[in-house]
């Protein structure tokens, strides 16, 4: 029996758990674009992202009878997608990761600040800056170690709350916060490496927010803004 598109999420989950294929297809329809966007940010390749989407929903269908509802279905499907992304990335030829020690602020033995990340800027109008920044971040993400890439994408692109990330990654909230902070340091360091101190002789423009730029370029079906964050 076909499920009307206005069925509530829990009704669809309950029906799908009972073996209703139409209900599960509706869940797939509602979530597949977000899962694709997540997988694309994690792997940087369309073909890999398509495989992750397929594997995610196949795994979800098989595991759905055991889904107890301890977390929201959306959180549960993200957890599966992260697992499938990891598997796909490990089958692929590895990309050289950025070293965390290279991007952390530097201090002298006496505790005084020595050097941190370079400032960077992009010349041109705001629209061009946003496009360049989004492209630069998309190129930088595959260079982040897996755990930091996951943290950056889930928080700053998919806009999950700290609690949701804790559930998806099976970490404590303090551990999630630490991972996000380090991921942002790495992203900014990679952007500094690409853009340097700016140029054009016109002085540095205000530094745009990497997460906001990537969100604006995330495409339909992905979460943007901070409306869902609760901490």
C-alpha positions as CSV (number, residue, x, y, z in Angstrom):
1,X,0.0,0.0,0.0
2,X,1.4,3.4,-1.0
3,X,2.2,5.8,1.8
4,X,1.0,9.4,1.4
5,X,3.9,11.8,1.3
6,X,2.5,13.7,4.4
7,X,3.0,10.7,6.7
8,X,4.9,11.6,9.8
9,X,8.5,10.4,10.3
10,X,7.6,8.0,13.1
11,X,4.7,6.5,11.2
12,X,6.9,5.8,8.3
13,X,9.6,4.3,10.5
14,X,7.0,2.1,12.3
15,X,5.6,0.9,9.0
16,X,9.0,0.3,7.4
17,X,10.0,-1.7,10.5
18,X,7.0,-3.9,9.8
19,X,8.3,-4.6,6.3
20,X,6.4,-1.9,4.4
21,X,8.5,-1.3,1.4
22,X,6.6,1.8,0.3
23,X,7.2,3.4,3.7
24,X,10.9,2.8,3.5
25,X,11.0,4.2,0.0
26,X,9.5,7.4,1.3
27,X,12.1,7.5,4.1
28,X,14.8,7.1,1.4
29,X,13.2,9.9,-0.7
30,X,13.3,12.2,2.3
31,X,16.9,11.5,3.4
32,X,18.8,10.5,0.3
33,X,19.9,14.0,-0.8
34,X,21.3,14.7,2.7
35,X,23.1,11.4,2.8
36,X,24.5,12.0,-0.7
37,X,25.7,15.5,0.3
38,X,27.4,14.1,3.5
39,X,29.1,11.3,1.5
40,X,30.2,13.8,-1.2
41,X,31.8,16.0,1.4
42,X,33.5,13.0,3.0
43,X,34.9,11.5,-0.1
44,X,34.9,14.3,-2.7
45,X,33.8,12.0,-5.5
46,X,30.3,11.6,-7.1
47,X,30.8,7.9,-7.8
48,X,31.9,7.2,-4.2
49,X,29.0,9.2,-2.8
50,X,26.5,7.4,-4.9
51,X,27.9,4.0,-3.7
52,X,27.7,5.3,-0.1
53,X,24.1,6.3,-0.5
54,X,23.2,2.9,-1.9
55,X,25.1,1.0,0.8
56,X,23.7,3.2,3.5
57,X,20.1,2.5,2.7
58,X,20.7,-1.2,2.0
59,X,22.3,-1.5,5.4
60,X,19.4,0.5,7.0
61,X,16.8,-1.7,5.4
62,X,18.5,-4.8,6.7
63,X,19.0,-3.3,10.2
64,X,15.6,-1.6,10.5
65,X,13.8,-4.5,12.3
66,X,16.3,-4.0,15.1
67,X,16.0,-0.2,15.3
68,X,14.6,0.5,18.8
69,X,14.1,4.2,18.4
70,X,16.6,5.2,21.1
71,X,17.7,8.0,18.8
72,X,15.9,9.8,16.0
73,X,15.8,7.9,12.7
74,X,17.8,10.7,11.1
75,X,20.6,10.4,13.6
76,X,20.6,6.6,13.1
77,X,20.8,6.9,9.3
78,X,23.7,9.4,9.7
79,X,25.5,6.9,11.9
80,X,25.2,4.3,9.2
81,X,26.3,6.7,6.5
82,X,29.4,7.6,8.4
83,X,30.2,3.9,8.8
84,X,29.7,3.3,5.0
85,X,31.7,6.4,4.1
86,X,34.6,5.1,6.2
87,X,34.4,1.7,4.5
88,X,34.4,3.3,1.1
89,X,37.3,5.6,1.8
90,X,39.4,2.8,3.1
91,X,38.9,0.9,-0.1
92,X,40.1,3.9,-2.0
93,X,43.8,5.0,-2.5
94,X,44.6,7.1,0.6
95,X,45.2,10.9,0.4
96,X,48.0,12.5,2.3
97,X,46.5,14.0,5.6
98,X,47.4,17.3,7.1
99,X,49.4,17.0,10.3
100,X,47.7,18.5,13.3
101,X,50.9,19.7,14.8
102,X,51.5,21.8,11.8
103,X,48.4,23.8,12.2
104,X,48.2,24.3,16.0
105,X,49.4,27.7,17.4
106,X,53.1,27.7,18.3
107,X,54.5,28.7,21.7
108,X,58.0,29.3,23.0
109,X,59.3,27.3,26.1
110,X,58.4,30.3,28.3
111,X,54.8,30.0,27.2
112,X,54.8,33.1,24.9
113,X,53.0,32.9,21.7
114,X,55.3,32.5,18.7
115,X,53.3,31.9,15.6
116,X,49.9,30.8,14.5
117,X,48.1,30.3,11.3
118,X,48.6,32.8,8.5
119,X,46.0,35.4,7.8
120,X,44.4,34.9,4.5
121,X,42.0,36.8,2.2
122,X,40.4,36.5,-1.2
123,X,40.2,39.4,-3.6
124,X,37.2,40.3,-5.6
125,X,33.5,40.9,-4.8
126,X,31.7,38.9,-2.1
127,X,30.0,36.5,-4.5
128,X,33.3,35.5,-6.1
129,X,34.9,35.2,-2.7
130,X,32.2,32.8,-1.5
131,X,32.5,30.6,-4.6
132,X,36.3,30.5,-4.3
133,X,36.1,29.8,-0.6
134,X,33.6,27.0,-1.1
135,X,35.8,25.4,-3.8
136,X,38.9,25.7,-1.6
137,X,37.2,24.0,1.4
138,X,35.8,21.2,-0.8
139,X,39.4,20.6,-2.0
140,X,40.8,20.8,1.5
141,X,38.3,18.4,3.2
142,X,39.8,15.2,1.7
143,X,43.2,16.2,3.2
144,X,41.8,16.2,6.7
145,X,42.2,13.0,8.7
146,X,39.0,11.0,8.7
147,X,37.9,11.8,12.2
148,X,38.4,15.5,11.7
149,X,36.7,15.5,8.3
150,X,33.7,13.8,9.9
151,X,33.5,16.4,12.7
152,X,33.8,19.4,10.3
153,X,31.1,18.1,7.9
154,X,28.6,17.0,10.5
155,X,28.9,20.2,12.5
156,X,29.6,22.9,10.0
157,X,27.9,21.6,6.9
158,X,25.2,19.2,8.1
159,X,24.5,21.4,11.2
160,X,24.1,18.6,13.7
161,X,24.0,19.5,17.3
162,X,26.7,18.4,19.7
163,X,24.4,15.8,21.2
164,X,23.5,14.4,17.8
165,X,27.2,14.3,16.9
166,X,27.9,12.5,20.1
167,X,25.4,9.8,19.1
168,X,26.5,9.5,15.5
169,X,30.2,9.3,16.3
170,X,29.8,7.5,19.6
171,X,31.8,10.1,21.5
172,X,31.3,12.2,24.6
173,X,30.2,15.8,24.0
174,X,33.5,17.2,25.2
175,X,35.4,14.9,22.8
176,X,33.1,16.1,20.0
177,X,33.9,19.8,20.9
178,X,37.6,19.1,20.8
179,X,37.4,17.3,17.5
180,X,35.4,20.1,15.9
181,X,37.9,22.7,17.2
182,X,40.9,20.8,15.7
183,X,39.0,20.2,12.5
184,X,38.4,24.0,12.1
185,X,42.1,24.7,12.8
186,X,43.1,22.3,10.0
187,X,40.6,23.8,7.5
188,X,41.7,27.3,8.2
189,X,45.4,26.3,7.9
190,X,44.7,24.7,4.5
191,X,42.9,27.8,3.4
192,X,45.8,29.9,4.5
193,X,48.1,27.6,2.6
194,X,46.1,28.2,-0.6
195,X,45.2,32.0,-0.2
196,X,48.2,33.2,1.7
197,X,48.0,36.8,3.0
198,X,45.7,38.0,0.2
199,X,47.0,40.2,-2.5
200,X,46.1,42.8,-5.0
201,X,47.6,45.6,-3.0
202,X,44.1,46.6,-1.7
203,X,44.6,45.3,1.8
204,X,43.1,42.2,3.4
205,X,39.3,41.9,3.3
206,X,37.5,40.5,6.4
207,X,38.0,36.8,6.8
208,X,34.9,35.0,5.7
209,X,33.6,32.0,7.7
210,X,34.6,28.7,6.0
211,X,31.6,26.8,7.4
212,X,29.1,29.4,6.2
213,X,30.7,29.4,2.7
214,X,30.5,25.7,2.4
215,X,26.9,25.6,3.7
216,X,25.9,28.1,1.1
217,X,27.3,25.8,-1.6
218,X,26.0,22.6,-0.1
219,X,23.1,22.4,-2.5
220,X,19.4,21.4,-2.1
221,X,18.5,18.9,0.6
222,X,21.4,19.8,2.9
223,X,21.0,21.6,6.2
224,X,22.1,25.2,6.3
225,X,22.1,27.8,9.0
226,X,22.1,27.2,12.7
227,X,18.3,26.7,13.3
228,X,18.7,23.1,14.5
229,X,21.7,23.6,16.8
230,X,20.9,23.2,20.4
231,X,24.5,23.0,21.6
